[in-house]
Amino acid sequence: MELLHPGKQKRVLPDELYEKLDRFIDDLNIDLKDPRKKGHLIQVLHGAQQIFGYLPREVQEHVANRLAIHHAEVSGVVSFYNFFTTTPKGEFTISVCMGTACYVKGADKVLEQFERILGIRAGEVTEDQKFSIDSLRCVGACSLAPVVMINDKVYGRVAPQDVEKIIEDCLVREEA
Ligand code: FES
């Protein structure tokens, strides 16, 4: 089995964060010879996501190397559970619901407007790390369609012309 080593892909994330992750993994006292070590994988990935904010390939490779497992096993777990993310998140995570009820009421136009104003596409984060955009499946608030969530706050019946004001509200909230 080929193991991927940290030096294999050029790292761009800060060494301090990798040191923090290493300390977190060390504290778990995982016996690498124990066949049940994979049971720790989710716990390690949660820790890694808390430290880095997301789980890009270089972090997944580091985790694979530390647990002496193949990267494919790590990426399989990351893609299976939707609480893991491989893209960075902004301080304000904008999630536009693209479920059927929202879509038929124009959620795609709302999403396009967020993308246009912020200059990023869904799955990306702004350069200042303030905003990221994602699309979601139904969030269970169909009567309010189209729905946008920004962190934990829900915005209902959002029209493209509301988007600029919603972004401004976030910036005001940040300053408050
Ligand atoms: S489809 Fe958007 S909340 Fe249900």
Residues whose N, C-alpha, C, O or C-beta is under 5 A from the ligand:
A	BS01	FES	C97 G99 T100 A101 C102 C138 V139 G140 A141 C142 V147
